[in-house]
Amino acid sequence: MVINSKVLKNLNTYLLSAKVYFKEFILLDILVAIAILLLVEDSRITILLIILLFISSIIVLYLVGRRRDKELDEIKTIINNIRKNRYQSSDEIELSKSLVTLQREIKKMYRKTNDDIESLNKLQQVRSEFLANVSHELRTPIFAIQGFVETLLDGAINDPKVNKQFLGKANQHTISLSNLLNDLIDISMIESGEMKMSFRYFNIDDFLKRVVSEQSSLAETKNLELVYSPIRDSLQLYGDKDKLKQVVVNLLQNAIKYTEKGKVEVLVEEEKLYGKIIVRDTGIGIPPNDLDRIFERFYRVDKMRSRSVGGTGLGLAIVKHILEAHGTAMIVNSECNIGSEFSFKLKK
């Protein structure tokens, strides 16, 4: 009795599973029954054939339903395993041969989902590192300003030997803090796509002469030679002049900061379709292991030295984004204790 009940239950289940095909089977049965009525003259044989047709349809529906039920169970198992993270790779996902197309699509979905999760985890890690770096960078000048102000309030303000010195140092840290906040705003606007660019042709010779002239006093404080090799005065390059000034100024200031003797050189090499802007120095250079990371936010090759010469650690990250917006990239060649060369191309 239990066996019969189980059989009836399975029969009911499989027929319900095959319900989606009922219309097709009914239509087919009707067509076959019409054909039997037209072709068979003996009524007893006709009735027998129609009964057999009905029974065979039930059997076929049962078999179709059982197969469909089995396939659905396979799919449910796969989805449940994916939900519970039981697979280490998409190769472990296997369905029957009749579901090979679906298997391929599930594998694609699994890989994409894993890639998305990995990207989100990396993004979260970058976000956490960024917040930690920002907190650290903000804390340094704020604590320094706080220390100088407290010392002055404790009586040093009345000591002419140190009061102006402390105020000057506090002022220098406020400038550093302001530069950091400005750089944070810039990189935030660039990465969010909110920074507006104004592309147009401009005279590269006049542009570089002006920028080099503005930075000459910084080079003089370190007794460095700042050299600009003029290009033909009619050469026009395409880009956002203000943003490109930010790029060249950053490269020049870095070159001067990390060069103790020798010179910093700015030049343009004219090519058929491009103009190649080069900033070259005879400074300390960059170790090969650090070259791939110098454009990361807050990354410093020599942390102690970088802090002593100033800077926010965001300059080259901003430079990278600005150049990407121009459809170009920075090329860096460097040798330790010999010097570095930063270059990028702009369209003519």
Rosetta silent file (secondary structure, phi, psi, omega in degrees, C-alpha in Angstrom):
SEQUENCE: MVINSKVLKNLNTYLLSAKVYFKEFILLDILVAIAILLLVEDSRITILLIILLFISSIIVLYLVGRRRDKELDEIKTIINNIRKNRYQSSDEIELSKSLVTLQREIKKMYRKTNDDIESLNKLQQVRSEFLANVSHELRTPIFAIQGFVETLLDGAINDPKVNKQFLGKANQHTISLSNLLNDLIDISMIESGEMKMSFRYFNIDDFLKRVVSEQSSLAETKNLELVYSPIRDSLQLYGDKDKLKQVVVNLLQNAIKYTEKGKVEVLVEEEKLYGKIIVRDTGIGIPPNDLDRIFERFYRVDKMRSRSVGGTGLGLAIVKHILEAHGTAMIVNSECNIGSEFSFKLKK
SCORE:     score description
SCORE:     0.000 S_00000001
   1 L     0.000  -40.769  178.976    0.000    0.000    0.000 S_00000001
   2 H   -64.678  -41.014  179.781    2.901    2.304    0.897 S_00000001
   3 H   -63.596  -44.362  178.440    4.604    1.418   -2.392 S_00000001
   4 H   -61.083  -40.818  179.403    1.428    2.157   -4.356 S_00000001
   5 H   -62.983  -41.898  179.664    1.055    5.474   -2.561 S_00000001
   6 H   -66.051  -41.504  178.950    4.641    6.387   -3.384 S_00000001
   7 H   -62.159  -44.680  178.743    4.168    5.403   -7.042 S_00000001
   8 H   -63.108  -38.793  179.547    0.992    7.485   -7.276 S_00000001
   9 H   -64.577  -44.862  178.324    2.759   10.407   -5.627 S_00000001
  10 H   -64.033  -40.823  178.187    5.681   10.184   -8.094 S_00000001
  11 H   -59.263  -45.782  179.554    3.237    9.819  -10.995 S_00000001
  12 H   -63.504  -43.490 -179.215    1.396   12.935   -9.874 S_00000001
  13 H   -62.610  -47.758 -176.784    4.627   14.837   -9.332 S_00000001
  14 H   -68.950  -36.672  177.463    6.102   13.970  -12.717 S_00000001
  15 H   -66.620  -38.195  176.255    2.859   14.659  -14.582 S_00000001
  16 H   -64.920  -36.781  179.072    2.621   18.063  -12.878 S_00000001
  17 H   -65.731  -31.961 -179.854    6.234   18.700  -13.866 S_00000001
  18 H   -88.382    5.036 -176.071    5.327   17.903  -17.478 S_00000001
  19 H   -57.478  -30.229 -178.248    2.279   20.159  -17.325 S_00000001
  20 H   -63.863  -18.855 -179.447    4.086   22.812  -19.358 S_00000001
  21 H  -101.042    4.190 -176.756    3.932   20.443  -22.332 S_00000001
  22 H   -55.127  -47.786 -176.936    0.206   19.559  -21.985 S_00000001
  23 H   -57.923  -44.258 -179.221   -0.956   21.852  -24.781 S_00000001
  24 H   -64.927  -42.379 -179.987    1.544   20.381  -27.246 S_00000001
  25 H   -66.265  -42.627  179.162    0.597   16.799  -26.305 S_00000001
  26 H   -61.302  -44.452  178.518   -3.148   17.503  -26.526 S_00000001
  27 H   -61.325  -44.380  179.403   -2.706   19.108  -29.941 S_00000001
  28 H   -63.605  -43.376  179.090   -0.603   16.163  -31.128 S_00000001
  29 H   -61.854  -40.813  179.091   -3.127   13.637  -29.752 S_00000001
  30 H   -62.293  -44.576 -179.826   -5.992   15.444  -31.485 S_00000001
  31 H   -63.938  -42.853  179.569   -4.145   15.401  -34.816 S_00000001
  32 H   -66.917  -41.266  179.157   -3.259   11.704  -34.459 S_00000001
  33 H   -61.656  -40.610  177.384   -6.848   10.839  -33.402 S_00000001
  34 H   -62.982  -41.800  179.189   -8.211   12.670  -36.459 S_00000001
  35 H   -63.268  -40.045  178.655   -5.783   10.753  -38.651 S_00000001
  36 H   -63.883  -44.383 -179.620   -6.924    7.456  -37.075 S_00000001
  37 H   -61.846  -35.089 -178.074  -10.583    8.322  -37.628 S_00000001
  38 H   -79.472  -31.930 -172.538   -9.923    9.146  -41.257 S_00000001
  39 H   -97.161  -29.038 -176.684   -7.720    6.166  -42.051 S_00000001
  40 L  -103.003  124.973 -177.404   -9.203    3.330  -39.946 S_00000001
  41 L   -89.232  -31.221 -179.035  -12.698    2.135  -40.851 S_00000001
  42 L   -72.630  118.698 -176.295  -13.151   -0.469  -38.117 S_00000001
  43 H   -65.444  -36.248 -179.500  -14.639    1.323  -35.101 S_00000001
  44 H   -65.475  -41.543  177.635  -13.306   -1.236  -32.584 S_00000001
  45 H   -66.590  -37.587  178.677   -9.756   -0.807  -33.875 S_00000001
  46 H   -60.111  -48.035  179.679  -10.257    2.956  -33.894 S_00000001
  47 H   -62.201  -42.723 -179.559  -11.296    2.964  -30.207 S_00000001
  48 H   -61.924  -44.142  179.216   -8.425    0.661  -29.310 S_00000001
  49 H   -64.346  -39.246  179.616   -5.902    2.867  -31.114 S_00000001
  50 H   -66.688  -39.035  176.988   -7.250    6.015  -29.453 S_00000001
  51 H   -63.451  -45.034  177.455   -7.015    4.328  -26.001 S_00000001
  52 H   -60.897  -39.277  177.635   -3.441    3.257  -26.784 S_00000001
  53 H   -60.748  -43.990 -179.646   -2.703    6.807  -27.925 S_00000001
  54 H   -64.145  -45.749 -179.151   -4.030    8.170  -24.650 S_00000001
  55 H   -64.353  -44.723  179.644   -2.060    5.671  -22.558 S_00000001
  56 H   -62.526  -35.916  178.126    1.156    6.235  -24.534 S_00000001
  57 H   -64.401  -41.650  177.718    0.711   10.013  -24.111 S_00000001
  58 H   -62.179  -44.041 -179.800    0.406    9.561  -20.345 S_00000001
  59 H   -63.017  -44.844  179.545    3.553    7.395  -20.320 S_00000001
  60 H   -63.425  -43.200  177.038    5.489    9.880  -22.442 S_00000001
  61 H   -60.384  -39.880  178.753    4.328   12.765  -20.258 S_00000001
  62 H   -61.340  -47.282 -178.773    5.427   10.800  -17.193 S_00000001
  63 H   -65.612  -42.234  177.908    8.879   10.171  -18.663 S_00000001
  64 H   -62.801  -43.619  179.633    9.229   13.781  -19.808 S_00000001
  65 H   -63.538  -40.165  179.650    8.111   15.009  -16.380 S_00000001
  66 H   -64.432  -42.733  178.878   10.544   12.703  -14.601 S_00000001
  67 H   -65.139  -44.135  179.473   13.423   13.910  -16.755 S_00000001
  68 H   -62.646  -40.135  179.073   12.436   17.555  -16.314 S_00000001
  69 H   -63.552  -40.739  178.702   12.123   17.038  -12.558 S_00000001
  70 H   -64.286  -42.698  179.312   15.566   15.494  -12.447 S_00000001
  71 H   -64.760  -41.112  177.671   17.053   18.387  -14.442 S_00000001
  72 H   -63.483  -39.192  177.281   15.376   20.944  -12.162 S_00000001
  73 H   -63.118  -39.412  176.931   16.777   19.128   -9.124 S_00000001
  74 H   -59.805  -47.274 -177.873   20.241   19.295  -10.698 S_00000001
  75 H   -64.337  -43.039  178.632   19.886   23.031  -11.274 S_00000001
  76 H   -60.624  -41.209  179.555   18.566   23.616   -7.740 S_00000001
  77 H   -62.741  -44.647  179.170   21.502   21.667   -6.297 S_00000001
  78 H   -61.097  -47.489 -178.898   23.998   23.706   -8.317 S_00000001
  79 H   -62.762  -41.734  179.166   22.401   27.015   -7.279 S_00000001
  80 H   -63.991  -40.264  178.325   22.259   25.929   -3.650 S_00000001
  81 H   -66.129  -38.254  176.872   25.936   24.920   -3.739 S_00000001
  82 H   -64.660  -43.592 -179.814   26.879   28.260   -5.286 S_00000001
  83 H   -60.261  -35.585 -177.142   24.872   30.084   -2.621 S_00000001
  84 L   -94.403   11.464  176.301   26.711   28.161    0.122 S_00000001
  85 L    55.612   44.614 -179.011   30.149   28.722   -1.502 S_00000001
  86 L   -89.960   -5.020 -179.783   30.827   25.018   -1.932 S_00000001
  87 L  -105.590  137.625  176.257   32.705   25.442   -5.199 S_00000001
  88 L   -90.184  -26.555  177.742   36.340   26.466   -5.426 S_00000001
  89 L  -152.081  166.606 -178.501   36.193   27.027   -9.186 S_00000001
  90 H   -68.250  -19.096  179.754   33.714   26.971  -12.060 S_00000001
  91 H   -65.196  -21.472 -179.470   35.159   23.636  -13.249 S_00000001
  92 H   -78.394  -12.800 -179.826   33.353   21.908  -10.380 S_00000001
  93 L   -81.993  115.515 -178.398   29.961   22.903  -11.786 S_00000001
  94 L  -135.938  131.234  174.531   28.623   19.992  -13.796 S_00000001
  95 L  -120.431  170.288  179.026   25.168   19.277  -15.242 S_00000001
  96 L   -65.336  163.256 -174.625   23.905   16.439  -17.418 S_00000001
  97 H   -59.113  -31.368 -179.241   24.687   16.476  -21.142 S_00000001
  98 H   -69.517  -15.614 -177.985   21.206   17.741  -22.022 S_00000001
  99 H  -112.269   25.207 -174.715   21.910   20.872  -19.969 S_00000001
 100 H   -62.795  -35.991  178.280   25.366   21.633  -21.350 S_00000001
 101 H   -65.700  -44.892  177.885   24.311   25.063  -22.679 S_00000001
 102 H   -64.013  -39.359  178.039   22.835   26.019  -19.322 S_00000001
 103 H   -58.179  -43.385  179.318   25.947   24.682  -17.596 S_00000001
 104 H   -62.091  -41.862 -179.861   28.096   26.975  -19.716 S_00000001
 105 H   -68.690  -38.273  178.335   25.960   30.000  -18.824 S_00000001
 106 H   -64.976  -39.568  177.732   25.990   29.146  -15.093 S_00000001
 107 H   -62.533  -41.875  177.286   29.774   28.873  -15.204 S_00000001
 108 H   -61.109  -45.929  179.517   29.978   32.297  -16.853 S_00000001
 109 H   -61.734  -41.971 -179.672   27.669   33.739  -14.204 S_00000001
 110 H   -61.634  -46.418 -179.619   29.706   32.076  -11.426 S_00000001
 111 H   -64.500  -42.341  179.712   32.986   33.495  -12.762 S_00000001
 112 H   -64.838  -41.833  178.869   31.523   36.969  -13.208 S_00000001
 113 H   -62.022  -43.469  178.772   30.009   36.919   -9.724 S_00000001
 114 H   -63.460  -40.824  177.992   33.342   35.835   -8.245 S_00000001
 115 H   -63.823  -41.055  179.012   35.153   38.555  -10.183 S_00000001
 116 H   -63.627  -43.183  179.265   32.639   41.140   -8.974 S_00000001
 117 H   -63.985  -42.151  179.046   33.037   40.001   -5.364 S_00000001
 118 H   -63.490  -40.008  178.341   36.825   40.066   -5.703 S_00000001
 119 H   -64.363  -41.863  178.675   36.661   43.571   -7.183 S_00000001
 120 H   -63.755  -39.980  178.480   34.422   44.734   -4.335 S_00000001
 121 H   -64.735  -41.677  177.774   36.813   43.246   -1.771 S_00000001
 122 H   -64.408  -41.098  178.778   39.754   44.970   -3.439 S_00000001
 123 H   -61.850  -41.383  178.233   37.783   48.209   -3.552 S_00000001
 124 H   -64.484  -40.189  178.914   37.004   47.893    0.136 S_00000001
 125 H   -65.140  -44.223  178.146   40.667   47.227    0.874 S_00000001
 126 H   -61.861  -41.166  179.065   41.747   50.232   -1.203 S_00000001
 127 H   -61.941  -44.374 -179.956   39.127   52.348    0.550 S_00000001
 128 H   -63.976  -43.332  178.614   40.357   51.239    3.973 S_00000001
 129 H   -64.337  -40.019 -179.891   43.981   51.894    3.026 S_00000001
 130 H   -63.057  -45.833  179.308   43.046   55.268    1.581 S_00000001
 131 H   -63.299  -39.293  178.451   41.202   56.306    4.744 S_00000001
 132 H   -64.594  -42.916  179.125   44.112   55.112    6.892 S_00000001
 133 H   -65.431  -43.506  178.814   46.593   57.066    4.733 S_00000001
 134 H   -61.166  -44.998  179.682   44.433   60.200    4.743 S_00000001
 135 H   -58.789  -43.948 -179.295   44.057   59.994    8.525 S_00000001
 136 H   -65.891  -45.317 -178.564   47.813   59.616    8.932 S_00000001
 137 H   -65.266  -34.907  177.701   48.621   62.427    6.506 S_00000001
 138 H   -73.164  -38.131 -176.286   46.135   64.761    8.200 S_00000001
 139 H   -63.243  -38.471 -175.594   47.289   63.828   11.682 S_00000001
 140 H   -59.299  -55.632  179.150   50.934   64.749   11.023 S_00000001
 141 H   -69.269  -34.127 -179.545   50.490   68.492   10.274 S_00000001
 142 H   -63.992  -45.979  178.742   47.610   68.880   12.747 S_00000001
 143 H   -64.320  -37.852  178.894   49.649   67.437   15.634 S_00000001
 144 H   -64.467  -45.938  177.952   52.644   69.548   14.617 S_00000001
 145 H   -60.942  -44.650  179.228   50.532   72.735   14.551 S_00000001
 146 H   -59.036  -42.340 -179.501   48.976   71.776   17.882 S_00000001
 147 H   -63.934  -44.929  179.915   52.426   71.224   19.416 S_00000001
 148 H   -65.621  -42.823 -179.347   53.782   74.589   18.266 S_00000001
 149 H   -64.130  -43.748  179.268   50.643   76.472   19.392 S_00000001
 150 H   -63.103  -40.225  178.252   50.664   74.810   22.838 S_00000001
 151 H   -63.288  -42.307  178.784   54.359   75.615   23.268 S_00000001
 152 H   -64.843  -41.693  179.051   53.712   79.237   22.346 S_00000001
 153 H   -66.665  -27.929  179.793   50.754   79.446   24.747 S_00000001
 154 L   -77.915    0.332  175.049   52.872   77.965   27.522 S_00000001
 155 L   132.512  -17.270 -177.022   55.170   80.987   27.352 S_00000001
 156 H   -66.280  -18.684  179.997   57.332   80.621   24.256 S_00000001
 157 H   -63.731  -23.652  179.131   55.344   83.399   22.582 S_00000001
 158 H   -90.539   -1.464 -179.953   57.207   85.863   24.812 S_00000001
 159 L   -98.540  105.758 -176.515   60.602   84.453   23.854 S_00000001
 160 L   -63.552  -16.627 -179.335   61.840   86.370   20.803 S_00000001
 161 L   -73.576  -28.273 -174.518   64.405   83.652   20.091 S_00000001
 162 L  -124.844  -17.724 -172.300   61.807   81.013   19.229 S_00000001
 163 H   -60.846  -45.790  179.424   58.360   82.624   18.839 S_00000001
 164 H   -68.417  -35.211  178.573   58.748   83.604   15.169 S_00000001
 165 H   -63.102  -44.481  179.623   60.476   80.324   14.413 S_00000001
 166 H   -66.870  -40.519  178.053   57.583   78.321   15.908 S_00000001
 167 H   -63.833  -38.701  178.630   54.983   80.467   14.162 S_00000001
 168 H   -64.262  -41.278  179.065   56.816   79.969   10.859 S_00000001
 169 H   -68.161  -39.825  177.858   56.871   76.211   11.313 S_00000001
 170 H   -62.838  -40.354  178.671   53.198   76.157   12.271 S_00000001
 171 H   -64.164  -40.018  179.028   52.434   78.220    9.168 S_00000001
 172 H   -61.579  -38.937  178.864   54.419   75.795    7.008 S_00000001
 173 H   -70.188  -32.548  175.690   52.340   72.890    8.332 S_00000001
 174 H   -66.804  -35.291  176.378   49.098   74.778    7.587 S_00000001
 175 H   -64.980  -43.033  178.528   50.340   75.180    4.001 S_00000001
 176 H   -61.885  -41.223  179.337   51.059   71.434    3.848 S_00000001
 177 H   -64.400  -41.587  178.528   47.593   70.726    5.223 S_00000001
 178 H   -64.410  -42.386  178.099   46.010   73.021    2.645 S_00000001
 179 H   -61.596  -41.732  179.532   47.971   71.365   -0.185 S_00000001
 180 H   -62.108  -46.270 -179.344   46.861   67.929    1.002 S_00000001
 181 H   -64.264  -39.465  177.576   43.196   68.950    1.104 S_00000001
 182 H   -63.598  -41.780  178.275   43.436   70.530   -2.361 S_00000001
 183 H   -66.238  -38.559  177.563   45.018   67.370   -3.753 S_00000001
 184 H   -62.419  -41.238  178.020   42.341   65.228   -2.097 S_00000001
 185 H   -64.586  -43.002 -179.352   39.638   67.375   -3.700 S_00000001
 186 H   -61.140  -50.215 -175.762   41.377   67.153   -7.102 S_00000001
 187 H   -69.216  -31.019  176.750   41.767   63.379   -7.087 S_00000001
 188 H   -66.093  -43.431 -179.658   38.224   62.923   -5.802 S_00000001
 189 H   -68.002  -38.013 -179.777   36.819   65.061   -8.631 S_00000001
 190 H   -66.327  -48.314 -175.377   38.963   63.326  -11.258 S_00000001
 191 H   -69.963  -25.868  178.680   38.050   59.792  -10.155 S_00000001
 192 L   -89.336   -3.576  179.014   34.350   60.635   -9.901 S_00000001
 193 L    78.887   13.851 -177.333   34.385   62.218  -13.363 S_00000001
 194 L   -89.241  -14.468 -179.121   33.353   65.611  -12.013 S_00000001
 195 L   -77.010  121.940 -178.421   36.491   67.462  -13.075 S_00000001
 196 L   -82.969  137.158  179.481   35.778   69.397  -16.259 S_00000001
 197 L  -111.586  144.185  179.208   38.425   69.404  -18.969 S_00000001
 198 L  -123.688   96.215 -175.961   38.907   72.123  -21.566 S_00000001
 199 E   -88.921  134.513  175.599   40.770   70.750  -24.588 S_00000001
 200 E  -164.715  166.029  176.201   42.234   73.078  -27.188 S_00000001
 201 E   -79.534  141.312  177.800   45.424   73.677  -29.180 S_00000001
 202 E  -146.165  159.066 -179.080   48.078   75.792  -27.473 S_00000001
 203 E   -77.793  111.726 -174.379   51.658   76.878  -28.115 S_00000001
 204 H   -70.625  -31.396 -179.630   53.817   74.368  -26.248 S_00000001
 205 H   -65.965  -49.231  177.986   56.981   76.502  -26.404 S_00000001
 206 H   -61.853  -40.493 -178.871   55.369   79.511  -24.687 S_00000001
 207 H   -60.051  -49.733 -177.016   53.661   77.185  -22.211 S_00000001
 208 H   -71.531  -35.741  176.651   56.858   75.447  -21.088 S_00000001
 209 H   -58.022  -44.281 -178.375   58.896   78.661  -20.977 S_00000001
 210 H   -66.094  -44.544 -178.362   56.370   80.143  -18.556 S_00000001
 211 H   -65.550  -44.124  179.990   56.205   77.041  -16.327 S_00000001
 212 H   -63.696  -40.136  178.527   60.003   76.660  -16.183 S_00000001
 213 H   -61.612  -39.657 -179.855   60.400   80.344  -15.356 S_00000001
 214 H   -66.527  -27.476 -177.188   57.953   80.005  -12.439 S_00000001
 215 H   -97.394   -1.193 -175.423   59.951   77.098  -10.986 S_00000001
 216 H   -63.796  -36.567 -179.512   63.407   78.611  -11.490 S_00000001
 217 H   -64.217  -35.396  178.242   63.528   80.161   -8.002 S_00000001
 218 H   -65.001  -38.946  178.032   62.919   76.713   -6.442 S_00000001
 219 H   -68.459  -36.358 -179.536   65.889   75.318   -8.401 S_00000001
 220 H   -64.715  -33.659  179.625   68.064   78.260   -7.374 S_00000001
 221 L   -63.690  -20.475  179.034   67.506   77.534   -3.673 S_00000001
 222 L  -111.465   12.268 -179.992   69.287   74.192   -4.251 S_00000001
 223 L    55.273   40.124  178.266   71.901   75.599   -6.654 S_00000001
 224 L  -102.822  150.256  176.608   70.511   73.463   -9.468 S_00000001
 225 E   -91.438  120.447  176.877   70.532   74.327  -13.141 S_00000001
 226 E  -104.717  111.698 -170.942   67.006   74.355  -14.580 S_00000001
 227 E  -114.564  132.442  171.672   67.312   74.092  -18.347 S_00000001
 228 E  -117.460  124.409  178.242   64.652   74.409  -21.017 S_00000001
 229 E   -96.309  107.552 -173.601   65.575   73.417  -24.571 S_00000001
 230 L   -61.396  146.601  173.373   63.259   75.436  -26.849 S_00000001
 231 L  -106.161  169.252  179.816   61.216   73.769  -29.592 S_00000001
 232 L   -55.971  134.507 -169.035   60.058   75.539  -32.774 S_00000001
 233 L   -70.847   -6.620 -179.930   57.820   78.378  -31.637 S_00000001
 234 L   -98.842    1.060 -176.659   54.927   77.455  -33.962 S_00000001
 235 L   -70.600  123.034  178.708   54.371   73.947  -32.553 S_00000001
 236 E  -111.785  131.147  175.644   50.809   73.529  -31.298 S_00000001
 237 E  -118.900  159.992 -172.403   49.740   70.599  -29.100 S_00000001
 238 E  -107.766  126.518  177.529   46.249   69.552  -28.025 S_00000001
 239 E   171.486 -178.711  175.591   45.156   69.350  -24.396 S_00000001
 240 E   -87.752  108.430 -172.483   43.833   71.067  -21.311 S_00000001
 241 H   -59.974  -43.191 -177.878   46.420   73.749  -20.681 S_00000001
 242 H   -67.039  -43.579 -179.752   45.617   74.282  -16.993 S_00000001
 243 H   -68.856  -36.705  178.630   45.614   70.580  -16.118 S_00000001
 244 H   -68.967  -29.556  174.633   48.798   69.993  -18.098 S_00000001
 245 H   -63.808  -40.634  177.131   50.446   72.817  -16.177 S_00000001
 246 H   -59.099  -39.516  179.110   49.598   70.896  -12.999 S_00000001
 247 H   -64.319  -52.718 -175.387   51.325   67.844  -14.521 S_00000001
 248 H   -66.207  -40.502  178.232   54.523   69.649  -15.575 S_00000001
 249 H   -60.836  -43.853  179.099   54.759   71.613  -12.307 S_00000001
 250 H   -61.293  -44.189 -179.632   54.480   68.382  -10.321 S_00000001
 251 H   -64.529  -41.365  179.751   57.195   66.716  -12.419 S_00000001
 252 H   -66.790  -44.692 -179.496   59.501   69.720  -12.099 S_00000001
 253 H   -64.287  -39.660  176.116   59.013   70.071   -8.350 S_00000001
 254 H   -63.662  -43.564 -179.869   59.654   66.363   -7.818 S_00000001
 255 H   -60.384  -42.592 -179.638   62.772   66.520   -9.997 S_00000001
 256 H   -69.159  -41.791 -179.459   64.114   69.488   -8.003 S_00000001
 257 H   -59.824  -40.265 -172.572   63.242   67.943   -4.627 S_00000001
 258 L  -103.062   20.656  174.814   65.065   64.701   -5.354 S_00000001
 259 L  -121.153  122.496 -177.647   68.100   66.183   -7.102 S_00000001
 260 L   -95.213  -29.564  178.625   71.008   67.338   -4.922 S_00000001
 261 L  -152.105  156.647 -179.326   73.429   68.361   -7.646 S_00000001
 262 L   106.404 -131.607 -174.336   73.487   68.699  -11.396 S_00000001
 263 E  -150.410  162.787  171.621   70.510   69.868  -13.405 S_00000001
 264 E  -119.485  128.736 -173.416   66.847   69.449  -14.276 S_00000001
 265 E  -121.166  138.753  175.821   66.069   69.588  -17.974 S_00000001
 266 E  -121.720  129.889  179.751   62.796   70.167  -19.843 S_00000001
 267 E  -150.813  165.694  178.342   62.542   69.480  -23.546 S_00000001
 268 E  -127.906  129.040  174.348   60.121   68.552  -26.319 S_00000001
 269 E  -105.531  120.899 -177.553   60.790   65.989  -29.041 S_00000001
 270 E   -87.223  127.144  175.731   58.612   66.528  -32.092 S_00000001
 271 L  -113.690 -179.374 -175.413   57.265   63.435  -33.829 S_00000001
 272 L   -61.846  -45.351 -176.699   55.016   63.055  -36.867 S_00000001
 273 L  -113.131   -9.720 -173.731   51.726   62.999  -34.956 S_00000001
 274 E  -135.200  164.729  167.670   52.792   63.874  -31.430 S_00000001
 275 E  -117.838  127.418 -177.082   54.923   66.096  -29.304 S_00000001
 276 E  -101.432  114.410 -179.275   56.835   64.282  -26.552 S_00000001
 277 E   -92.959  128.594 -174.642   57.347   66.359  -23.397 S_00000001
 278 E  -125.540  134.037  170.871   60.303   65.228  -21.273 S_00000001
 279 E  -120.512  118.253 -172.711   61.417   66.180  -17.755 S_00000001
 280 E  -124.601  140.422  179.317   64.871   64.784  -16.971 S_00000001
 281 E  -136.623  169.925  177.049   66.991   65.109  -13.834 S_00000001
 282 L  -113.006   40.220 -174.464   70.322   63.976  -12.358 S_00000001
 283 L   -86.847 -156.571 -172.111   68.784   63.058   -9.020 S_00000001
 284 L   -75.545  -16.872  179.271   68.754   60.020   -6.743 S_00000001
 285 L    78.413  175.607 -177.528   66.664   57.911   -9.143 S_00000001
 286 L  -124.982  128.158  177.903   63.975   55.350   -8.401 S_00000001
 287 L   -59.644  143.960 -178.328   64.667   51.676   -7.549 S_00000001
 288 H   -54.433  -36.808 -178.087   63.295   49.246  -10.207 S_00000001
 289 H   -67.122  -19.644 -177.194   60.993   47.557   -7.658 S_00000001
 290 H   -97.987  -11.463 -173.990   59.252   50.882   -6.965 S_00000001
 291 H   -59.182  -37.863 -177.670   58.719   52.052  -10.545 S_00000001
 292 H   -75.469   -9.618 -173.147   55.351   50.301  -10.926 S_00000001
 293 H  -113.904   -5.027 -173.295   54.008   51.805   -7.702 S_00000001
 294 L   -66.357  -16.409  179.378   55.021   55.456   -7.807 S_00000001
 295 L   -94.419    4.110  175.929   51.631   56.464   -9.258 S_00000001
 296 L   -76.828  148.798  179.216   49.696   54.912   -6.367 S_00000001
 297 L   -64.284  129.712  176.732   48.059   57.282   -3.923 S_00000001
 298 L    68.330    7.973  178.765   50.297   58.075   -0.924 S_00000001
 299 L   -79.551  131.714  178.100   53.029   55.723   -2.120 S_00000001
 300 L  -127.994  134.092  179.496   56.506   56.993   -1.297 S_00000001
 301 L   -65.963  -51.627  177.214   59.772   55.372   -2.359 S_00000001
 302 L  -120.944   99.532 -171.645   61.659   56.729    0.662 S_00000001
 303 H   -61.601  -43.243 -177.588   59.068   57.686    3.275 S_00000001
 304 H   -66.272  -44.198 -179.524   61.414   59.538    5.633 S_00000001
 305 H   -67.253  -39.770 -178.936   63.046   61.525    2.840 S_00000001
 306 H   -61.294  -41.547 -179.829   59.686   62.277    1.189 S_00000001
 307 H   -67.757  -35.837 -177.719   58.294   63.761    4.374 S_00000001
 308 H   -69.169  -29.900 -179.767   61.402   65.887    4.913 S_00000001
 309 H   -95.194   -1.610  177.502   61.141   67.456    1.437 S_00000001
 310 L    88.569 -177.834 -178.011   57.374   67.896    1.632 S_00000001
 311 L   108.060  155.318 -175.534   54.596   66.790   -0.674 S_00000001
 312 L   -98.672  -14.692 -175.977   51.259   65.081   -0.157 S_00000001
 313 L    83.999    5.964 -178.661   51.939   61.726   -1.802 S_00000001
 314 L  -113.662   -9.656 -173.314   49.084   62.361   -4.244 S_00000001
 315 H   -55.195  -51.916 -177.408   50.867   64.357   -6.933 S_00000001
 316 H   -71.462  -28.047  175.177   51.775   61.529   -9.300 S_00000001
 317 H   -64.749  -41.352  177.592   48.392   59.857   -8.800 S_00000001
 318 H   -66.631  -42.490  177.405   46.757   63.085   -9.985 S_00000001
 319 H   -56.565  -45.867 -179.911   49.251   63.333  -12.865 S_00000001
 320 H   -57.783  -47.685 -178.274   48.349   59.796  -13.969 S_00000001
 321 H   -65.163  -40.003  179.973   44.610   60.566  -14.032 S_00000001
 322 H   -63.604  -43.786 -179.904   45.080   63.840  -15.931 S_00000001
 323 H   -67.815  -36.810  176.228   47.180   62.137  -18.597 S_00000001
 324 H   -61.610  -36.933  177.481   44.679   59.278  -18.901 S_00000001
 325 H   -66.390  -21.520  176.812   41.995   61.900  -19.561 S_00000001
 326 L   -91.619    2.533 -179.979   44.217   63.097  -22.430 S_00000001
 327 L    72.799   26.966  179.900   44.427   59.574  -23.838 S_00000001
 328 L  -136.379  179.451 -177.650   48.123   59.255  -23.021 S_00000001
 329 L  -145.031  158.615  178.688   50.339   57.804  -20.302 S_00000001
 330 L   -85.105  134.370  174.364   53.501   58.610  -18.420 S_00000001
 331 E  -108.871  128.841 -176.813   56.684   56.769  -19.394 S_00000001
 332 E  -121.882  128.349  171.297   59.330   56.548  -16.664 S_00000001
 333 E  -124.598  130.375 -175.432   62.991   55.614  -17.036 S_00000001
 334 E  -152.508  145.305  173.198   65.187   55.779  -13.980 S_00000001
 335 E  -133.261  134.309 -178.676   68.502   54.572  -12.581 S_00000001
 336 L   -60.368  134.441  177.450   69.518   54.895   -8.946 S_00000001
 337 L    66.160    9.157  176.286   72.114   57.651   -8.326 S_00000001
 338 L  -117.193  -44.598  177.235   72.046   58.608  -12.017 S_00000001
 339 E   144.096  179.329 -177.225   68.652   60.239  -12.518 S_00000001
 340 E  -133.047  154.838  175.885   65.128   59.898  -13.829 S_00000001
 341 E  -134.804  120.632  175.858   63.239   60.769  -16.992 S_00000001
 342 E  -110.126  131.719 -179.319   59.459   61.291  -17.090 S_00000001
 343 E  -145.052  153.619  175.058   57.826   61.738  -20.482 S_00000001
 344 E  -152.517  159.519 -176.082   54.395   61.795  -22.098 S_00000001
 345 E  -111.983  145.741  172.797   52.975   62.507  -25.539 S_00000001
 346 E  -126.330  148.578 -179.090   50.308   64.973  -26.699 S_00000001
 347 E   -70.042  145.479  175.823   48.595   65.072  -30.092 S_00000001
 348 L   -86.174    0.000    0.000   49.655   67.680  -32.641 S_00000001
